[in-house]
């Protein structure tokens, strides 16, 4: 609404208003198809060649199902077996099945129909085409038919026909949707924040329905996708804040390429249930012991457990106050967890408080309980009885330790508050004490003596809260010695896998495991060597380790000596013992034999020798050899006689090949033994015919876009990059080629070479007329093109574009009219203005905005506001001024109107064109195109119009004005009207 003084007749049409309101905003009624048939099999256009018809599916129904009848070409052939169960919402789910022998059915096309009838005699039908082709009716010899699958015998003549396999075209229809909390249906339009609701759609389609779910926050106008398209009719949504929301369910057919076939929207109000938390008391516990005497011990961790209730759930907050200082400290912030832990660190009196509030409460606290406790430190002194020293689980009782071994020291002590242990060791030869480990509650510590001698190990203990350096101590003296030892090796084995080699013969290229057997007091170290007898050279297989195993792979034939050396873990010698054995390495002679090979497309074996161009086939060889088989793959083009290697020799029996042109080919698989020096041991060749269906591409049209907006005006702008998108089809695949012709010079320039990508970009660099050409051809076509589409565009410079001022009414200090729910006119007009501007720009119009946000530059008074808007228009070479507003009167007026200044022919033309397009697009009451003397109409040099989109103080029209889709419709209609005028 613009600030203007204008009279308005009292509109005594309240009854008519409500009738229109009912048409625009139908009431939400829980109604949908009583029966929905979901068919699992057979599929649309399925072929039956002697196999049984196996009909399987389900029926959703409000009432219990009575029967399901099956028809073939409208003749009843039987009744399906059914099994019915009851859903949570008291609806019914019926599984059905029907089988029929199709071997005695004549070949041809049939209409299969399923009819479901419930107990109230409501009916639902589902139909689909099927094809019957039985072998016993094949009366034509195979050598007469060149292609069984694509020829039909008709009146003793052959007629080419294409196999029908595409699904029925279909469009999904949605009746309604329900929203549920658990198994309770929501019928009052009110939801609770924080609860999870289930949305259940009801729709039908010939091929099955895809459902998509959206929600819009009315306060922001933003749509959010709840879930993308799926066949599942259910989706969950949890509102997280209060307000009004629109939930939309979109549906489309399973095979639809459209974004949507149908849609249902409903509006819901989300509210938080008011509630106040009440706390009864709290307990404090040490472990599972409840504290009832008010006394706590310093350094121990206590659990506080609150007891409270609230309608929406309770939040707990925990505090403690040191009475000596009066300072409160927060133990934990508000959470739903009723438990918190606190560890007092010093003595004194403390007050523990537990605050509670409702989960959705905005207050700092709904209730509180306080209790006072006394914290005291229990005095105590640790007493140590003794300690043990262990090697593994063996206790050392003779005072003798071995150098290099790790010992565990275990203390035994007690104290009222817990014991801390500290471990020391003294080297008697130097008198130096070394701390093994500082004080900890852990009674265990490890020590590894590194040299011989006498050592004193001391264990100190003190109470957990003791301030002394030590409450008690135990010392013991130990002698550390290195145990002398010498390793003895008995033998070793050599193995291939888990087979022991006993005949002294090894095979070249195979990996053997050597396993030594030895013993020593301190542990054995093993070293492995091999000598080539022909050269006398020793080679170390592996250095000394405690691991008794080593691997060796002989690489050539001959005699070899394998030696295993051993020594004690602490031995300084190079070797304590050794075992040598001699072995003969031989290559097993062998020759590979190939039986055959298969060729497959996926998991389908090709048995008719026919391949398709452009598809990838897998070749699988079958061969055997003593040492393993190597496979090599070749292909020969019979037309040229040229052999091409598909893959070199490998042990992998599989290789892939993709024929790229038609013709005859020979595929050969060569094999040889893994150790063979021959070029080939065996070979298998087979002939194949590669054919592809010749095809011709057809282009329907192409679009041109700027920033995802389709350009419909045939006017383009210099320096902007446009996207060209072609639409074509072909038997195989489509190749697209893009050209542009400068009609001023006649020059033809290629934008992009042939590719399968249907998109190309073009940026005009100078003004003039241009023809954009899109050529298409089939991917296997040898022609220059199969078909093409040409369109002519005018490229304008910035100075050659028409200019429109788009004025979003009000703004900044001036909110304009305000609707019943608080929607402001200034916000609606800005959103429509920005959408309008983008559409005009995409159609080659230069747009100047009076404002693009709520921050305005002009002073905060009406006269200067209007002057500033007019000044923007008059200071530019403007072709049209458009001011966007929303009307307001007494809450009952409704409709759309457009104003122009009396005497302005172009203003009248624009106003009438815009008003006509708005009424066609948004369907509100037509209040007509009218004259008015508003400041912005009277004082602009250019033609000008003022659009009143609807009445924002009318509750129904306020909802529309605040919706994004309605704003977009308004912007598109205004733009269409402007672009359709004679002077634009």
C-alpha positions, -999 to 999 in steps of 0.1 A, spaced: 0 0 0 15 34 -10 10 64 13 -18 81 -5 -52 95 2 -78 77 -18 -114 69 -13 -127 34 -15 -163 21 -17 -174 -1 11 -173 -37 -4 -205 -55 6 -193 -88 -8 -183 -107 23 -202 -138 12 -186 -138 -22 -152 -133 -5 -157 -165 15 -168 -184 -16 -136 -174 -34 -116 -181 -2 -130 -216 -2 -120 -221 -38 -85 -208 -32 -79 -224 1 -98 -257 3 -102 -273 37 -79 -302 46 -100 -333 44 -87 -368 52 -97 -383 19 -79 -406 -6 -84 -436 -28 -100 -464 -9 -79 -489 -28 -43 -486 -42 -29 -515 -62 9 -520 -60 21 -546 -86 55 -563 -82 53 -587 -111 49 -590 -140 64 -558 -154 49 -536 -181 55 -552 -216 69 -585 -201 74 -613 -226 61 -648 -218 77 -675 -240 63 -707 -225 68 -697 -188 39 -693 -163 22 -660 -155 31 -653 -119 11 -623 -106 24 -609 -73 14 -576 -55 -2 -558 -26 -33 -537 -21 -36 -508 4 -72 -502 15 -93 -484 41 -118 -513 42 -111 -550 43 -107 -565 8 -133 -589 -6 -117 -603 -37 -92 -597 -65 -102 -607 -101 -78 -612 -130 -88 -604 -166 -70 -610 -199 -83 -589 -228 -113 -581 -206 -122 -618 -201 -121 -630 -165 -94 -658 -162 -94 -663 -124 -93 -649 -89 -61 -642 -69 -52 -658 -36 -51 -631 -8 -37 -626 27 -47 -595 47 -31 -578 77 -41 -547 97 -18 -517 98 -12 -495 128 -36 -468 114 -64 -494 111 -60 -495 73 -54 -529 55 -25 -544 36 -34 -573 14 -8 -595 -3 -21 -613 -34 -8 -640 -59 -21 -656 -90 -5 -682 -113 -15 -693 -148 1 -716 -174 6 -695 -205 18 -723 -228 -16 -727 -244 -22 -690 -250 -18 -678 -286 11 -655 -295 4 -618 -294 -2 -587 -273 -26 -589 -244 -41 -565 -219 -37 -579 -183 -61 -562 -158 -63 -566 -120 -96 -556 -103 -96 -552 -65 -130 -550 -47 -135 -542 -10 -164 -551 14 -182 -519 5 -179 -528 -33 -154 -500 -39 -133 -509 -70 -98 -501 -82 -82 -513 -115 -47 -516 -128 -38 -526 -163 -7 -534 -183 4 -549 -216 21 -583 -218 34 -603 -248 31 -641 -254 55 -659 -277 53 -697 -273 78 -720 -290 52 -744 -303 37 -716 -324 70 -710 -342 59 -723 -376 85 -703 -396 119 -720 -401 149 -703 -385 168 -699 -418 138 -679 -432 137 -655 -403 168 -633 -402 160 -620 -368 135 -639 -346 132 -611 -321 125 -583 -345 103 -599 -372 66 -608 -371 48 -630 -397 17 -611 -408 -5 -624 -437 23 -646 -451 46 -616 -454 74 -604 -431 71 -570 -414 99 -554 -393 88 -545 -358 105 -532 -328 104 -551 -295 82 -533 -270 99 -529 -237 93 -494 -226 70 -489 -196 35 -473 -200 36 -436 -199 19 -424 -168 13 -395 -145 10 -398 -107 -20 -384 -89 -19 -375 -53 -51 -374 -33 -39 -362 1 -15 -370 29 -18 -377 67 5 -366 95 8 -388 125 24 -388 160 30 -425 166 -4 -441 155 -24 -409 163 -36 -389 133 -32 -351 136 -65 -335 125 -63 -301 142 -33 -287 123 -13 -283 156 21 -299 161 45 -298 191 81 -287 188 107 -314 193 85 -343 185 89 -366 155 59 -368 131 53 -393 103 40 -380 70 21 -406 49 12 -398 12 -17 -413 -7 -12 -414 -45 -14 -437 -75 2 -441 -109 4 -468 -137 40 -476 -130 43 -469 -93 46 -436 -74 77 -417 -63 72 -394 -32 92 -362 -23 87 -343 9 92 -306 16 86 -281 45 84 -243 44 90 -220 74 63 -194 68 82 -168 88 112 -170 64 96 -183 32 124 -209 30 116 -244 16 136 -273 30 136 -307 15 127 -334 41 134 -363 17 142 -368 -20 120 -389 -43 116 -426 -33 89 -452 -36 85 -451 2 53 -432 10 64 -424 45 88 -397 58 96 -383 92 100 -347 103 108 -332 137 100 -294 141 126 -277 162 110 -243 167 76 -227 170 58 -211 141 37 -218 110 49 -244 85 37 -256 51 43 -293 44 42 -303 8 42 -338 -7 52 -340 -44 46 -371 -65 56 -383 -99 54 -415 -119 82 -440 -114 94 -434 -150 85 -397 -152 112 -373 -163 93 -343 -149 102 -327 -116 66 -333 -103 33 -347 -115 12 -336 -86 14 -318 -52 -5 -313 -20 3 -286 6 -11 -282 41 -3 -256 68 5 -265 104 12 -245 136 41 -257 157 38 -248 194 58 -256 225 37 -271 253 39 -248 283 53 -265 314 70 -259 348 95 -283 364 91 -294 400 120 -308 420 113 -331 450 148 -337 463 183 -350 454 206 -377 467 244 -377 470 262 -410 466 297 -424 469 296 -453 445 263 -471 453 263 -459 489 239 -431 497 253 -403 520 227 -397 548 248 -381 576 259 -350 556 296 -358 559 319 -361 528 355 -369 524 380 -346 506 394 -360 473 366 -385 468 342 -382 438 305 -381 447 274 -385 424 245 -361 428 211 -375 416 181 -351 412 145 -361 413 121 -338 393 92 -338 368 78 -316 340 54 -320 311 81 -316 284 111 -331 302 134 -317 329 167 -298 326 191 -301 357 217 -276 368 242 -282 396 259 -256 419 281 -257 450 288 -229 475 319 -227 497 304 -214 530 337 -200 541 339 -177 511 303 -174 500 313 -181 464 290 -203 443 306 -225 416 287 -242 388 293 -279 388 274 -285 355 251 -265 332 215 -274 323 211 -308 307 185 -335 307 209 -358 326 199 -360 362 233 -370 374 264 -349 380 298 -356 398 316 -335 423 350 -340 440 356 -318 470 393 -308 472 395 -291 506 378 -293 540 349 -271 551 312 -266 548 295 -266 514 260 -260 501 250 -281 471 221 -268 450 202 -285 422 182 -262 399 155 -275 375 134 -260 347 112 -273 319 129 -284 287 113 -255 268 113 -229 297 128 -195 290 132 -188 327 166 -192 346 150 -217 370 116 -233 378 126 -249 411 156 -255 435 167 -277 464 197 -269 486 215 -291 512 245 -285 534 275 -309 538 307 -310 558 339 -321 540 367 -336 561 400 -352 553 404 -386 570 438 -387 587 459 -417 578 495 -431 576 505 -459 552 522 -491 564 542 -513 541 546 -550 549 569 -561 521 573 -564 484 579 -592 459 600 -593 427 588 -615 398 600 -626 364 567 -631 345 547 -651 370 577 -666 388 586 -651 422 623 -645 428 632 -660 462 669 -665 460 679 -628 455 695 -635 421 685 -616 389 697 -619 353 709 -589 333 687 -578 305 655 -593 318 625 -572 329 613 -578 365 581 -567 381 582 -552 417 549 -556 436 544 -537 469 521 -547 498 508 -518 520 477 -503 535 463 -469 546 429 -454 555 427 -432 523 447 -453 499 484 -459 494 509 -442 471 540 -463 460 574 -450 450 602 -472 437 640 -467 439 672 -488 431 708 -483 443 739 -495 425 760 -507 455 792 -503 435 786 -465 431 762 -458 460 739 -439 435 701 -441 440 680 -440 409 642 -435 410 624 -463 391 590 -446 394 574 -416 412 545 -419 437 514 -435 422 485 -456 435 497 -484 412 515 -510 434 535 -524 404 566 -511 388 591 -527 362 629 -527 363 654 -541 338 690 -544 351 715 -537 324 748 -548 340 760 -572 366 765 -563 403 748 -558 436 716 -536 438 693 -525 466 656 -521 456 636 -498 479 598 -493 479 585 -462 497 548 -457 507 527 -429 520 490 -421 526 471 -407 496 466 -374 515 499 -374 533 521 -343 530 552 -362 542 579 -375 518 573 -411 531 553 -430 557 571 -463 554 599 -481 534 612 -516 526 647 -523 511 660 -556 498 694 -565 482 698 -585 449 727 -598 429 725 -593 391 744 -619 370 745 -628 333 736 -664 329 762 -681 307 747 -701 279 754 -717 246 728 -725 219 725 -760 205 709 -767 171 694 -801 165 683 -797 128 661 -776 105 632 -784 81 623 -769 47 587 -766 36 566 -756 6 534 -744 22 527 -770 48 544 -798 29 578 -809 43 605 -814 16 622 -848 24 638 -857 -10 662 -828 -12 646 -815 -45 633 -779 -49 616 -762 -78 629 -729 -92 606 -699 -86 588 -713 -56 591 -698 -21 602 -722 7 601 -718 44 632 -728 65 624 -738 102 652 -742 127 652 -763 159 675 -751 187 677 -744 224 697 -722 249 694 -710 285 687 -674 276 669 -678 242 682 -686 207 692 -663 178 689 -678 143 709 -668 112 702 -683 76 726 -686 47 727 -703 12 756 -713 -10 755 -718 -48 777 -749 -52 784 -739 -88 801 -706 -77 810 -714 -41 794 -680 -31 776 -678 3 746 -654 5 730 -644 38 692 -651 37 686 -633 70 706 -619 100 703 -631 136 668 -629 151 648 -648 177 624 -658 149 632 -694 139 616 -691 104 630 -676 72 619 -677 35 640 -684 4 630 -685 -33 655 -702 -56 657 -684 -90 678 -708 -111 686 -745 -113 716 -761 -96 729 -775 -63 726 -753 -31 737 -757 5 714 -741 31 730 -734 65 713 -723 98 736 -708 124 725 -703 161 739 -686 192 727 -677 227 708 -645 231 736 -630 252 765 -647 233 793 -625 220 804 -652 196 796 -652 159 780 -687 162 774 -714 188 762 -741 164 754 -748 127 735 -772 105 740 -775 67 720 -795 41 723 -798 3 694 -794 -21 690 -797 -59 669 -770 -76 652 -780 -109 626 -764 -132 597 -787 -137 592 -792 -175 557 -784 -186 535 -774 -216 502 -756 -213 471 -770 -229 441 -748 -237 407 -764 -240 385 -735 -251 375 -699 -241 342 -682 -234 331 -646 -242 306 -629 -219 286 -597 -217 283 -592 -180 273 -626 -167 256 -636 -200 276 -661 -221 276 -653 -259 267 -685 -277 255 -673 -311 287 -656 -322 271 -622 -324 285 -591 -307 273 -555 -305 296 -526 -313 304 -503 -283 298 -529 -256 326 -544 -235 330 -582 -235 350 -604 -212 371 -633 -226 377 -662 -202 403 -688 -211 403 -724 -199 438 -741 -198 461 -761 -176 499 -766 -171 522 -782 -144 537 -749 -134 508 -725 -141 494 -710 -173 501 -677 -190 474 -663 -212 477 -639 -242 448 -624 -261 446 -612 -298 419 -600 -322 419 -600 -360 398 -577 -382 389 -600 -411 383 -570 -434 419 -558 -431 437 -590 -420 454 -571 -392 460 -588 -358 459 -566 -327 471 -577 -293 444 -572 -267 467 -582 -237 502 -596 -232 510 -629 -214 498 -629 -177 485 -655 -153 451 -638 -153 427 -658 -175 404 -629 -181 407 -600 -206 382 -573 -219 376 -562 -254 352 -535 -268 345 -537 -306 341 -502 -320 329 -510 -355 309 -536 -373 324 -565 -392 339 -600 -389 365 -606 -362 387 -636 -350 395 -637 -313 426 -658 -304 437 -669 -270 473 -682 -268 487 -701 -237 521 -713 -225 536 -728 -194 547 -703 -167 584 -713 -173 581 -719 -210 605 -702 -234 583 -709 -263 561 -681 -279 530 -703 -276 522 -738 -263 485 -738 -274 460 -717 -292 422 -714 -297 405 -692 -324 368 -683 -328 349 -661 -353 325 -634 -343 302 -610 -362 300 -574 -348 268 -556 -358 252 -524 -346 218 -510 -353 222 -481 -377 205 -450 -363 196 -415 -371 194 -387 -345 164 -363 -344 166 -330 -326 134 -315 -313 147 -280 -302 172 -263 -280 171 -238 -252 194 -209 -243 199 -199 -207 216 -172 -186 224 -182 -150 199 -211 -151 171 -188 -163 156 -196 -197 159 -168 -223 125 -164 -241 129 -129 -257 154 -138 -284 175 -108 -271 210 -114 -258 236 -90 -243 272 -84 -252 298 -99 -228 274 -124 -210 280 -161 -212 249 -181 -224 244 -219 -221 229 -237 -251 210 -270 -242 200 -294 -270 171 -319 -269 176 -349 -293 172 -386 -294 187 -415 -314 187 -453 -316 222 -455 -301 234 -422 -286 234 -386 -298 263 -364 -307 258 -326 -305 277 -299 -326 272 -261 -320 276 -233 -346 269 -196 -347 264 -175 -378 269 -137 -378 241 -125 -401 259 -91 -405 290 -107 -422 277 -142 -431 305 -157 -411 299 -192 -397 319 -201 -365 320 -235 -348 312 -231 -310 320 -267 -303 328 -300 -321 306 -331 -319 304 -346 -284 277 -365 -264 275 -335 -240 242 -317 -249 255 -284 -234 277 -257 -249 285 -221 -239 288 -189 -261 296 -153 -252 287 -127 -278 313 -100 -282 295 -75 -305 260 -65 -313 239 -76 -343 218 -105 -354 231 -141 -350 218 -175 -359 227 -203 -334 227 -238 -350 227 -271 -332 235 -301 -354 230 -337 -342 239 -371 -355 239 -407 -342 271 -418 -325 277 -443 -353 266 -420 -381 290 -413 -409 270 -383 -421 279 -346 -415 246 -343 -395 213 -362 -392 192 -331 -383 195 -296 -370 177 -267 -354 184 -230 -361 172 -199 -342 180 -162 -347 188 -139 -318 195 -101 -315 226 -92 -295 224 -58 -280 250 -36 -264 244 -21 -229 233 11 -246 209 -7 -269 189 -23 -240 156 -10 -228 157 3 -192 131 -3 -165 131 12 -130 118 -15 -105 106 2 -74 100 -20 -43 74 1 -23 81 13 12 113 1 30 135 12 59 116 33 84 84 27 65 70 -8 68 39 -1 47 7 -21 55 10 -50 80 -10 -82 77 -30 -100 104 0 -122 113 26 -94 111 37 -98 75 50 -64 63 43 -49 29 79 -37 25 92 -72 28 68 -86 2 74 -58 -23 112 -62 -21 111 -100 -28 88 -95 -58 109 -66 -71 141 -86 -70 125 -116 -87 110 -93 -114 144 -77 -120 161 -110 -125 135 -121 -151 138 -88 -170 176 -89 -170 175 -125 -184 154 -111 -212 178 -84 -222 163 -55 -202 186 -32 -181 171 -30 -146 177 -1 -121 163 -8 -86 152 20 -62 163 -4 -34 177 -39 -31 175 -43 6 157 -28 36 185 -2 40 174 29 22 195 60 15 168 86 15 155 106 46 129 92 69 99 113 57 73 106 31 78 135 8 116 131 5 111 93 2 89 98 -29 111 125 -43 141 102 -41 124 74 -60 112 98 -88 147 113 -89 162 78 -96 138 74 -125 142 108 -140 180 108 -138 183 78 -160 171 73 -196 142 51 -185 116 33 -207 93 24 -179 89 29 -141 72 0 -122 62 4 -85 53 -28 -66 28 -25 -37 4 -46 -16 -31 -31 -9 -49 -26 24 -84 -15 34 -106 -30 61 -95 -67 61 -124 -79 39 -114 -63 5 -96 -85 -20 -82 -87 -55 -55 -72 -78 -53 -38 -95 -28 -18 -116 -26 21 -118 -13 45 -144 -13 82 -149 -43 96 -168 -32 107 -203 -2 84 -206 -8 61 -235 22 39 -228 14 38 -191 -21 27 -200 -8 0 -224 16 -13 -197 -9 -13 -169 -35 -32 -189 -10 -57 -201 4 -63 -166 -31 -65 -151 -42 -91 -177 -11 -113 -171 -15 -111 -133 -51 -122 -133 -43 -151 -157 -13 -162 -135 -25 -158 -99 -63 -160 -103 -72 -132 -77 -103 -110 -83 -97 -86 -112 -101 -50 -99 -89 -37 -132 -64 -12 -147 -72 23 -133 -59 59 -134 -46 77 -103 -26 108 -95 0 92 -71 32 111 -68 54 85 -85 30 82 -115 25 120 -119 61 131 -116 81 105 -136 92 115 -171 89 79 -184 56 59 -186 49 45 -151 26 20 -135 18 10 -98 9 -26 -92 -12 -35 -61 -7 -73 -59 -34 -81 -34 -47 -71 0 -22 -78 28 -48 -72 55 -69 -99 41 -59 -131 59 -61 -154 29 -43 -130 5 -16 -123 32 -8 -160 31 -4 -159 -6 16 -127 -6 41 -142 19 46 -175 -2 76 -178 -24 58 -195 -53 31 -168 -53 58 -140 -54 75 -158 -83 41 -161 -102 35 -123 -97 71 -115 -109 67 -137 -140 33 -122 -148 45 -86 -145 75 -93 -166 54 -110 -193 31 -80 -194 60 -55 -197 78 -75 -224 46 -78 -243 41 -40 -247 47 -24 -281 74 0 -267 95 -27 -249 
